[in-house]
Amino acid sequence: MHAAATSTSRLTPEDELHWLALRLVPGLGTRRVVQLLERFQSPQLVFRASVSDLESAGLPPGPARSVASGCTFDDAVDQQNKMRARGAVLITFHDPLYPEMLKDILDPPLTLFARGDLALLNFPGIAVVGTRKPTPYGMAVAEKLGGDLASAGLNVISGMARGIDTAAHKAALAAGGKTTAVFGCGVDMVYPSENRRLHEEISAKGLALSEFPMGAPAYPQNFPIRNRIVSGMSCGVLVVEGAQYSGSAITARLAMDQGRDVYAVPGNITSQASWGPNLLIRQGAKLVSTAQDIVNELTPEVRRRIQIGSAASNKDDTNSSPKQATLPLGPNSVLGDLLLAKLRVDEPLHIDALLGCLENYSSSEIVAVLFELELLGLIRQLPGKQFVKVW
């Protein structure tokens, strides 16, 4: 775990317990809690208040009785134990580490559960969102832009869902950059299951964040709720692919409501996965083809803050992809160049097509070189023995 996470326990265990107990009271939103704290000064004093005092402070009868009875303290103790076991930290609405941008949205979460680098809570970031079922083009774009935004010093924020989210997180980590995953479940839960390794890597090198308590399952209704945090923490939201009515479209709409910039990657007009971003562009979203398109739109203050981390982004495209010139394939480098020339980023090619257009080489030679190119990270194999070039 990062030193930042281990050194921030601004809350005493008792304070933390009372904040957790407040968080777990049904029907008690952030705005109401803030009003209660203005009246009673601390969570401890809130729980010492009588039902009539709580009702006079504006609480409905149900939540007032729940607070006065202290019925959520057993669950709060359980939450504390789970947090200790997984190295999670509680960030409250009054904590100096609470994301400043998040405080400005309509319904900010009362508390956040965090694992990892707490400095990322207030570091300038761009959300990268999109469909869970991307096309090869969408995956290539998410990887390219996610990596380039991270290399530019920005925090790449997403929801760690399958598809575009996962591609953006992985690309940011591969670039040695910053990334934050906002979960639709507890930060100790792995969802989707195939992202277990990514989950731990983000917790170790980036930031895993959730408003949902420890152990909370990934219920479908949680994901639209968490989207407001993805957009709320970001300077802007980049939509790579998504249908017209999709989770990424919801996030883009939330971003607009929150006064955030919305960016979109144009796509094939015949692809349903591109309907969402194409529509957003028509509605005024900023068209993006490179990470620099986004960096150019950032305010001078944000650009100043990321300047230290932007040295790696100064490479141009020719410097960032020189691999094809010097393939470490020995005698197979000529065949490797031929295969890379045939393959495309946005359109998969079946192995039979490759065999048919390279008749001077045997199938075993071609398969062997494809395998080597995949190990080098220059191509990717898709289901059905199809291949695409990595951007």
N, C-alpha and C positions, 0 to 999 in steps of 0.2 A: 504494500500500500504506500501511497505517496506520503511524504512528510507532512504535506499540507493537511491531509486527512487526520493524521495522528495527533497533530498539534492544536487542533481546533476544538476543543471541547469547552466552548464558552459557557455551556449549560452545566450546572451541577447535576448529578444523577437525579436529585429530587426535582429540579426544574424540568429536566427532560421528561421525567415521569408525568408531571402535570401537563406539559404540552402534548404528550402522546395521548393522555386521557381526554384532553379537549378535542384533539383530532378525531378521536374515535366516537364522540357523541353524535348520534344520528341527527341529521337535520341542522347541524351547526356549521354554517359556512364561514368563510374567511372574514367577510365584512362584519358579520355579527360578532365574531370573536374579537376583532379589532375594536368594535364599539364597547364590548365588555371590558377589554383591557384598558380602554380610556376611562372607564368608570371605576374599575376595581384595581387597576395598576399592575396586577400580576396574575398568572394562572392559579397560583395557590389561593389568592384572595377570592378569585372567581368561585372556586370550589367550596370556600367557606361561607359563601353568601347563601341566604335563605331563598326558598322558591319565590316568595313575594318580591324580594329584592331583585332577583334575576328577571322576573316578569316586568317589574317596573323599569328595568334596563332595556326592555324591548324583546326579551326572549318569549317565544310561544310557550304554552304550558308544558308540552311534551319534552322539548329539550331542557326546559328549566328544571323539571323533575329529574331528568337523567343526570344533569350536572349536580344538583343538590344531593342526589343519592350516591354519587361516586361509583356508579355501577360499571364504569369503563376502566377502572384502575387495574383489575385483574388482567384484562387484555393488554393494558399499557405495560405491565410488568413483563408479559410474554413478549411484547414487541421489543422491549429493552434487551431481553435475553437473546432474541434472534439477531438484533443489531450487533451485539457484542460478538456473537458467534461468526458473523459474516463480515465484520469490519466496516459496518455501515455507520454513517453519521447523520444525525437529525439536524436539518437546517430549518429554523422557524422563520415566520414572517418578519419578526423583529431582529433577526440575526444580521449583522453587518455583511455576512457572506451571501445573504439571499439575493438572487439576481435582480438588479435594479430595474431592468427592462420588464421583468415579469410583474413587478409591482404595479405597473401602469395598465395592465390589461383589465378587462371588465371583472373577471372572477379569478384572481390569482389563488393558487393553492395555499392553504394555511401552513403546511409543513412540506418539506421535501426530504426524501431518504436518498442519501448519496454514498457511492463507493468510488474512490479514486481521487483524482486531482481536483481539489475544491477550487483552485484558482480559475478553472474553466467556467465556474458559475457566472462570472462576470467578464469573461473574455469575449471579444467580438467574434461572432459566428454567423455562418450562413447555413440555413436548413436546406438539405437536399432530400427531396421526397419523390415518390413515384409508385408505380404499380408493383404488386407482388409477382406479376407474371410478365416480366419485360421481354422485349425482343432482343436479339443480339445487338442491334443498334443501340437500344436503350441501356443495356449493360455496359457496352463500350463507352458510351457517353458518361454514364454515372461514374465509372472507374476513372476516366480521364479527368473530368471536372472535379470529382472528389479529391483526387490526388493533387491536382494543380491548385485548388483552393487551400488545401492543407499546406502545400509548399509555399503558398503566398503568405502563410502565417495565420490564416483564419481557422477558427474552430468549426469543424464540419459537424453539424447537428442533424440527427435523424432519429427514427424510431425503431431501428434494428429489426424491422420486419423483413420477410423474404424479399428478394428481388432488388430494387433500386436502393432501398435503405442499406441493406447488407453490403452491396457493392460500394456505396459511398464510404461507409465506415472502414471497410477493408482497405480501400484505396488510400484513405487518410492515414491509416496506420502504416501501410507499406511505404508511404512517402515520409515517414518519420514525423508526422504532424499531429495536430490535436483533433480529437473527436469526442462528442458527447452523445450518448444513447439515452433517449427518454423512453422509459418502459411503460407498457400498458398493463403491467403487473408489478409485483414486488421486485425490488432490485436483487433479491436472492433467488428469484425464479428464472428459469431458462426458457425463453420462448422466442422464436421457434426452437425446437429441440436440437436441430442441426447446428445452431449457433452457440453451442456450449463453449467451444474454444474461443470464439469471438467475444462472447460475454466476459470471460475471464481476462482476455487481453485488453478489452476496453476498461475493465475495472482496475487493471494494473497500470495501463499507459494513458488512459483517457479518463472519462467520467461516466459512470452509470447513475441514472437519476430516475426517480419516480415519486409521484405524490401518493401512490397506493401503498398501504402498509406492507410490512414484511410478510411473505407467504401468500399475498393476494394472488389468486389465479388470473390468467389472461382471459377475462371475460370479453366477448365481442364488444359490449357497450363501452369498455374502457378505452378503446383505441381512439374514437372521436374525441373523448375527453382529454386524452393526453396530447392530442394534436395542438391544442391551444398553447401548451407549454413549448412544443417544438417551435412554433411560430413566434411565441411571445419572447423567447430567449434570443431570438435571431435578429440580425440587422435586416435580413431579407430571406425570402423563401424561393428556392429554385425547384421548379417542377420539371422532371425529366420526361417521364411518360405517365399516362394515366387516362382512364376513361373520363367521359364528360361528367359523370356523377360517381366520384370515387373518393377514397380517403385523401388523396393528394389534392383533389379539388376542394375538399372541405378545409384542408390546411391552408390552401391559397386564399380561400374566402376569409378565414380567420385572420390571416396576415393582413389582408386589406382592411378588415375591421379594426385591427390593432395599429394601423398606420405604418405597417412594414412594407418594404419594397417587394414586389413579386416579379420573378424572372421565370422564363420558360424556354425550353429547348424545342425548336420547331421539328416536326417529324413528318413522315410520309402521310399524305392526306387520305390514303386508302387504308391506313392502319388504325384500328380502333384505339390502340394504345396511345396514339398521338392526338386524339380528339381533344383531350383535356388541355394540354399545353398549347395546341393550335388555337383553341377557343380563347384561352387566356391572353394570348398575343393579340388576337383580334379585339379583345376588351381592354387592351392597354398595357398588359404585362410587357416587360422589357425582354426582347429577343436576345438569347445568349448562344454564342457559338464557341466562346473560349472563356476561361476563368477571368481573363483580363477585362472582359465586358462587365463583370460584376465588380471587380476591384476598382474600376474607373468610376463606378457609381457611388462608392463609399464616401462618407463625409471625411473631411481632412482630419478630424479627431480620431476616427476609427482607423484611417490609414496610418496615422502616426503611431497608434498603439500596436499595429501589426507589423510595423516597419522592421523591427528586429528579426522577426521570424520570416521575412519575405526574401531573404537572400537567395534561397533555393529557387524561387519563382522567376528569377531573372534569366533563366536559361530559355533560349528560343527553341522552337520545335525541332530544328536540326540537331541541336545539342542534346535534346531530351530523348531522341530515339536513334542513336547511331548503331544500334545492334546489328542491323542488316548488313552493314559494311564489313564487319569483321566477325562473322559467325564462327564460334569455336567448335566447328564440326569436322575439322580435319579434311579428309578427302570428300566428305559429304557436303561441303559448304556450297558447291555449285548447285546441287539438288536443293539444298535449303533455300538458296536465293530464288530458285525457280518456284518452289512451293509458296514462299512468301509473296512472290509476284502474282500468283494465281489467287491466293486467298484474299478475302475482303473483311473489313471490320463489321460492316452492317448486314452482310448477307452470307449465311452459312453455305458451305459447299460440301457435298457428299463425297466420301472417299472414292466412290466409283467414278465420279467426274474427274477427280485428280488423277486416278489411274489411267483414265481415257485420254487425258491431254498430255500425259508424260509417258508416252509409249516406249521411249528409249530406256526407261528404268523399270526394274522388276517391282512387283507389288511388295515384296519383302523389303527392298531398299526404301521405297516410299514410306511404308509403315514405320520403319526404323527411324527415318529422319523426322517424320511427324512427331514421333515420341520424343525425340531429342529437342525439337522446337518447343514442344509443350513443357518439357522440363525447364527450358530456358525462359519460359514465360512469354514467348513471342506469339504463340497461338493457343487456342482453347478448343477442347473437344466438347461438342454438345451431344445430347442424346441422339441416337440413331446414326452414329458414326459420321456426324457432320462437324466441320471445322470452321472457325473464324479466326482472323488475325487480331491480336491484341493491339489496341490503339496505343 
